[in-house]
Amino acid sequence: MQNNLGKHSRVTIAGDEINLDRLREVTGDKPTYEMLMKHFHIPPQKYFNMATDTVDKNAGGSASDRIALICDRDDRSQVTYSYQDLAALSNNLASFLQKKGVGKGDVVACFAGQGIESAMAHLAAYKIGAIVAPLSQLYGPEAVRHVLQDCNPRVIVTEQLLWERIATTVEDIGIELAIISDNKEITKNRLDFQSILDIPASRDFVSAKTSVNDPALLLYTSGSTGMPKGILHRQGLLRGYLSSVSLFYEMHMNEEGQRLWTISDWSWVAGIFNVMLTGWYFGHAVVAGDQKFTPSWTFSFLEKHSISHCFLTPTALKRLAETKDPRGAWPGIALRAIGTGGEPLPAAVLEWGQRELGAPINEFYGLTEVNHLIGNCSRLWSIKPGSMGRAYPGHTITVLDENRVPVKDGVVGEIAARQDDPTLFIEYWQNESRTRAIQHGEWILTGDYGYRDEDGYFWYKGREDDLIKSAGYRIGPAEIEDALVSHPEVVEAAVIGVPDEDRGHAIKAFVSLSNPENASDQLVTELQNHVKTTLAYFKYPRIVEFVNQFPLTSTGKINRKELRRQENAQWN
């Protein structure tokens, strides 16, 4: 790109993030969104590793003794690790796995909460060129079984309490090795996590030299039908997140001494890229603490650990915003910026964040397949409450009509990202046809509908399929329906999302019983608990309605669209 700024013609993230000083070098004292988009560029790079280019990079430099990870669980204990600690311990685990024959392309499953177990599983897998498959600790036994059968891991890293939940369900899958923290029953193939970390790495251990395109991360997310689907990402994925995270964290990432945290699982993008790996890339302290959310606990945790930047779902922020004068009750809160995504945030909550916490709340939008496409950075451009924000630098976004042709501003269509997007996935795990289905020419189809206004802000309108977005989660109805039908009282079930002020959408189940006389509040509770234990806590239907029949499509299928229409009419 040619201009009169000489060697500073492009802002890049080659070893750096978007920071205000660098931006001013390029664009002058008053940088704008337009200037940023004009000069931004991610230079090509052949090799990258999400462990050696984050933790090890800092462990080998002036940040070696700096705090990298603080583990705080249920206030039972607090353990702090430096960058040097994480580098050495992950070498130990990586070397151990390598000796066991685990290597490039093998899958290492991780079923753990926030903490050292998850950190080590990620870092060790990346170092040997393996693929880490993180599983949400919210998953029930059947969901875990499905994922493990689907990805066929050589090893699983987990915690004793979680292992006890799934052990009998997965015992026939044939996982070669389970590494379990606080393991109470050590056997040949069921080893203790801490004991393995204490085994020094081989003297000749060297981390794999991985290409930016080598597979590295297998994320599972709900689809519109069936159980969670695997989405495979590459080693170079982190490079595509650095600029957007820098922006929704208000370009503070180049300043030393930041502390990052999220209430979200480290099995999803929010935990892995909005906090963990990005924090370590920039040499900051990542705080691990995933107790059950309550406003008072969250404010106390933010104060206790002097959290400077965090990701919180819109649902969590709405709950927090109900608290009057949080700084009066927790004066040590040190928040500088909050990132959020998953559903639109009310203007009142945006205003509350700035007024009560002194921290801007920047929304962003994307999919697990291709992420951080659109968003905000209040330091550079004004926020329009209700919009998703503007296209982030490095991402080319358009809106397409039914013929896959770009539409004019103001016209609703399907939001699409270009095929060269820096956060684009490799494929749906072992599902080539599904991968091809979201590709059209130069575009990746998101399945989400909206429009772009004349100022370049995008506005979300809805989704083409039946996915439910509730409290920041993307939930497929079919797996909940399957769980409900597995209950002996249920003949048929249909699940939709209904408007909910706190969650964006709440899960509602329409249920037909084999014996309609058995319908009762007690059975509602029983069905809700059945889904919690079969799938995951966040997937249970908060509303259950017993029905005798369902609206059907012309092909005899339950018409969820009609159910949604009826519910929306009642809501309106």
Salt bridges, closest charged atoms under 4 A:
GLU25 OE1 - HIS8 NE2 3.86
GLU25 OE1 - ARG22 NH1 3.46
GLU34 OE2 - ARG390 NH2 3.53
ASP56 OD1 - LYS127 NZ 2.96
ASP72 OD2 - LYS304 NZ 2.68
ASP72 OD2 - HIS305 NE2 2.71
ASP74 OD2 - ARG76 NH1 2.69
ASP75 OD1 - LYS304 NZ 3.06
ASP106 OD2 - ARG154 NH1 3.03
GLU117 OE1 - ARG73 NH2 3.15
GLU159 OE1 - ARG73 NH1 3.30
ASP172 OD1 - ARG145 NH1 2.69
GLU176 OE2 - ARG154 NE 2.70
ASP214 OD2 - LYS104 NZ 3.24
GLU255 OE1 - ARG336 NH1 2.85
GLU256 OE2 - ARG66 NH2 3.55
GLU343 OE2 - LYS318 NZ 3.21
GLU356 OE2 - ARG355 NE 3.23
ASP409 OD1 - ARG452 NE 2.79
GLU414 OE1 - ARG404 NH1 3.05
ASP420 OD2 - ARG418 NH2 2.94
ASP421 OD2 - HIS395 ND1 2.64
GLU432 OE2 - ARG436 NH1 3.00
ASP448 OD1 - ARG463 NH1 3.06
ASP448 OD2 - LYS469 NZ 3.66
ASP453 OD2 - LYS384 NZ 2.91
ASP455 OD2 - LYS384 NZ 2.74
ASP465 OD1 - ARG463 NE 2.59
ASP466 OD2 - ARG560 NH1 2.68
ASP466 OD1 - ARG564 NH1 2.63
GLU479 OE1 - LYS539 NZ 2.99
GLU481 OE2 - ARG560 NE 2.95
ASP500 OD1 - ARG503 NH1 3.85
GLU526 OE2 - HIS487 NE2 2.74
GLU545 OE1 - LYS508 NZ 2.71
GLU562 OE2 - ARG565 NH2 2.70
GLU567 OE2 - LYS508 NZ 2.85
